[in-house]
């Protein structure tokens, strides 16, 4: 009878040890996954920060490209004879004194074709 009780206690201790090891294994894998996710997010944020630092003109340098095309044309008509000025967040002032209607290619250039996009 004593051997049965000792055997049962040993079996119970082994079962408890296996359950604890399984719990530790799942916890370790979860922590490792969280750490990898945090490191990936940190690297992504670092790359974004480096890209912003490489842009010497600031975030608002290309803001005119975000304006829809029909609004750009109306702005160009009102600013036809005036210079366009853009001041960036870092204090750089960009002055564009080009004529808005001036084309890069001349009309007699065979490769230049005027077109208009038509939506579906």
Legacy VTK file of the C-alpha trace (Angstrom):
# vtk DataFile Version 3.0
C-alpha trace
ASCII
DATASET POLYDATA
POINTS 120 float
0.000 0.000 0.000
2.838 2.412 0.830
4.417 1.753 -2.548
1.134 2.619 -4.284
0.893 5.942 -2.425
4.531 6.823 -3.190
4.023 5.846 -6.855
0.853 7.966 -7.069
2.674 10.974 -5.514
5.557 10.616 -7.969
3.091 10.357 -10.891
1.255 13.480 -9.689
4.551 15.398 -9.286
5.646 14.400 -12.801
2.261 15.457 -14.235
2.468 18.822 -12.434
6.048 19.316 -13.677
4.970 18.620 -17.283
2.046 21.056 -17.003
4.342 23.748 -15.565
6.878 23.201 -18.376
4.137 23.491 -21.026
2.891 26.737 -19.455
6.443 28.127 -19.321
6.983 27.152 -22.992
3.807 28.955 -24.175
4.638 31.997 -22.047
8.177 32.132 -23.466
6.908 31.905 -27.056
4.370 34.671 -26.383
6.977 36.960 -24.843
9.367 36.265 -27.726
6.639 37.164 -30.255
5.778 40.376 -28.393
9.445 41.333 -28.280
9.857 40.709 -32.030
6.779 42.825 -32.765
8.100 45.641 -30.554
11.523 45.507 -32.229
9.948 45.589 -35.703
7.826 48.599 -34.721
10.884 50.345 -33.278
12.877 49.755 -36.485
9.973 51.055 -38.578
9.756 54.207 -36.448
13.528 54.700 -36.726
13.369 54.440 -40.534
10.542 56.973 -40.649
12.500 59.329 -38.403
15.600 58.997 -40.607
13.556 59.723 -43.729
12.123 62.865 -42.132
15.612 63.991 -41.128
16.870 63.497 -44.697
14.201 65.877 -46.046
15.826 69.299 -45.541
12.726 71.253 -46.573
10.269 69.871 -44.037
6.997 67.988 -44.388
5.128 70.802 -46.131
7.534 71.036 -49.098
5.392 68.859 -51.345
2.034 70.019 -50.007
1.023 71.543 -53.348
1.087 68.074 -54.903
-1.704 67.015 -52.536
-4.104 69.630 -53.964
-6.548 68.190 -56.537
-5.805 69.101 -60.143
-8.846 71.370 -60.701
-7.987 73.410 -57.583
-4.400 73.763 -58.780
-5.604 75.192 -62.091
-7.850 77.726 -60.353
-4.988 78.735 -58.062
-2.699 79.125 -61.057
-5.199 81.410 -62.785
-5.380 83.707 -59.773
-1.606 83.650 -59.352
-0.818 84.099 -63.040
1.356 87.182 -62.679
2.544 86.668 -59.111
5.341 84.555 -57.738
4.378 81.518 -55.703
6.000 81.332 -52.285
6.200 78.364 -49.966
7.737 78.539 -46.519
8.627 75.209 -44.973
8.457 74.309 -41.303
12.252 74.580 -41.079
12.126 78.205 -42.292
13.232 77.687 -45.912
11.333 79.930 -48.334
10.887 78.642 -51.870
9.920 81.204 -54.514
8.624 79.933 -57.864
8.602 82.753 -60.441
7.947 80.557 -63.474
4.969 81.248 -65.675
2.249 78.729 -64.792
1.192 78.243 -68.418
4.717 77.588 -69.660
5.135 74.033 -70.958
8.290 71.995 -70.586
8.084 70.822 -74.203
7.396 73.028 -77.176
4.243 72.332 -79.206
6.256 71.387 -82.297
8.005 68.618 -80.385
6.680 65.333 -81.770
6.727 63.502 -78.430
4.543 66.006 -76.577
0.822 65.327 -76.639
-1.772 67.166 -74.601
-4.340 64.891 -73.040
-7.016 64.949 -70.416
-7.815 62.014 -68.139
-11.424 60.921 -68.230
-12.892 59.031 -65.271
-15.180 56.052 -65.723
LINES 1 121
120 0 1 2 3 4 5 6 7 8 9 10 11 12 13 14 15 16 17 18 19 20 21 22 23 24 25 26 27 28 29 30 31 32 33 34 35 36 37 38 39 40 41 42 43 44 45 46 47 48 49 50 51 52 53 54 55 56 57 58 59 60 61 62 63 64 65 66 67 68 69 70 71 72 73 74 75 76 77 78 79 80 81 82 83 84 85 86 87 88 89 90 91 92 93 94 95 96 97 98 99 100 101 102 103 104 105 106 107 108 109 110 111 112 113 114 115 116 117 118 119
